[in-house]
Amino acid sequence: MAFACEMKDDFDGALQWLSSARQMAEEYHNRENLKMIDDYKKILLQRKKDIERLNQEQ
């Protein structure tokens, strides 16, 4: 779901889905998923920042 939101440029929605996914991964003590979620979150935050910067330049 986070990816679907990202594809629609809904980064806040994507981050909300990632937060939910992280909670579930924590409950199941799934370190591999936690790492993937954290890595994806970093990418999303960088993309959001880049798009905001591009929008300001226009």
N, C-alpha and C positions, 0 to 999 in steps of 0.2 A: 504494500500500500504506500510505503514511503516513496518508492521509486515512481509510482503512478503520480503522486503529488509533485515530485521533482520534475517529471516530464511536462507537467502543466505549469511549471515555474511557481508552484505553491510550496516554497521552502519552509514556511512556518508549519504547514500541514505535514510535510515530510518529517520535520523534526519532532512533531507530536507523535507520529507513528513510531519513530525511532525510540522515543522515550518509553512508549508502551512496550515495544519489543525488548528494550533493555530491562525493564522491570520483570518481564517474563523470563528472560535469560538469567537474571539474578536469582529468581525463585527456583530455577532448575539447576543453578550452579554450573551453567554452561559457559566456561571460559572462552572457548573458541568463538561462540556467537557473540559474547561480550566484546571481544577484540574486533570482530568484523563490524559490529554496530558502532563502536567507537571510531574506527577508521572511516566508516561511511559518514558519520557525523562530522568529522573534520573536513571531509571533501565537500559535504553540503554547505557547511559554514563558509568555506572558502569560495564556493560558487556563488552563494548568496551575496557575499561581500563584493565579488567581481562584478556581478550583474548590477548591484547598486551603484558601484563606481562608474560602470558604463552608462547607466541611465542618467547620472549626474553630468556626464560629459556631453550628452546630446542636447 
